[in-house]
Amino acid sequence: MAYDLELAARVREMLGGRSEVTERAMFGGLAFLLKGKMFCGVLGNELLARVGPEAHDAAMAQPHVRIMDFTGRPMRGYVFVGPAAIPTTLQLKRWVKDCEAHAATLPDKPPKKRATAPRRADPARRGPGPPRRPKAAGRR
């Protein structure tokens, strides 16, 4: 699913290119992450807002807001904010800042483990192995 480039640009401009905020293509849209933790995104023409479980009911009470259910399973703490709810910069900024504030309270993600190449057997550490057959006479 494509995402609204104009809405993504509005969010990007609001975040001001800060180094702790990154973008990543996710779930057919664009996600914004604070130190690796997703806090909002754009999916289709809607803002995906991670408001947290505590603020979920208050967010759902707002007009043009619906539960995030694109996986077929509702996810508490995440909502979709329709375009009619964020026509002005001030309205969009309120959602983005609230989501960012929630993400800042979450614990840091542990660093990802680096993939390592499979270990090769060390010939010096190998056991005796199968017995070797003696070479036949006259063969090299």
N, C-alpha and C positions, 0 to 999 in steps of 0.2 A: 504494500500500500504506500502510495506517495504521501508526502507531507507538505503542508503549506509553507512554501519558502518565505513568504512575507512574514508570517507569524514567527518562524524560526529566526529571521533577521531581527524582528522586534525584541525577542528574548535575548538574542546574542548581544544586541546593542545595549540592552539594559544591564547585562552582566559585565560589560566593559573590558573584556579580554583579560580578566584576572587569571593568574597562573594556576590557582587552585581549582578553577572551574574548567572542565574539559567537555568535549562533545564526542558522542559516539553514536554511530548508526545502530539502532536496536529496534527489534520488533516491527520492522517496516517503516520506522519513523526515525526521529532524531532525539536523543536523550542528552540532557545536560547533567553533569556529575560534579559534585563537590568532594574533592579528595577521594575520588573513586566511588562515591555513593550517589546514585541517581536521585535527583530531587524534582526534576520536571522534564518535560519533553513535548514534542509536537508529533501527533499522530493524526493523519488526515488534516482536517482543518480545526482540530481541537487541541487544547493544552492538556497534557497529561500532568496532573499535579499529585505529588506525594505529600499528603498532608499529615499522615500519621494516624494511628488508630484513635488517639485522644480527640483529634479535631475532625474526625470523619463525619460524625452526625451533623456538626455545625456546617461543614462544607456542603453536605447533601441538602441542607435546608436552603441553600442559595439558589436563585433562579438560574436555569440553563446549565445545571451541574447534574451529572449522572455518575453512577458507580462505574468503575473501570471493570469491564468484563470481557475484554477482547479475547481472552483465552477460553471463554465459555464458562469461566468460574469467577464470580465476583471477588474482588480483592479489597478487603477492608483497609482503609488508610490511603487508598489511591482513588482518584476521581478524574473524570473527563470534564473539562470546562469548555462549554460551547462558545463559538465566536460571539454570540449575542451578549455574553457575560464579560467580555474583555475588549470592547471596541476602543477604549481609550488607553493611553499609556499608563495612567494612574491605576486603572482597574487591573491591567495585566501585571503591573509592578507589585501590587498588593499580593497577588497569587504567587508570583515568583519569589518574592522576599519571604513569604510565610513558608513556602516549601524549602527554601534554602535554610531558613532558621531551624526547621525540623531536622533536616539532614545534618546540620552542625551538631545536633544533640546525639546523633547515633555514634556508636563506638567505631573506631577506625577499623578498616578491613585489614586482615593480616596480609602480608606480602605474598604474592603468588609464588609457588614453588617453581623453580626453573626446571624445564624438562631436561633430563640428562640422557646422554647416549647410553645404549645398553653396554653393560660392562663386558669386556672381553676377558676370557679366561686367562689368567696369568700362568704361563707354562711352569714357572718356578713353584707355584703353589698347588699344582695338580698332583693328584695321587699317582700311584704307579701305573694305573690304567691296565688295559688288557695285556696279557703276555705277548711278546713279539715272537714271530716265527723266525727261526734261524734262516739265513740266506742259503740257498741251494749252492752246492759246489759248482764252480764254473760260471756263475752269474754275478754280475756286478750290480 
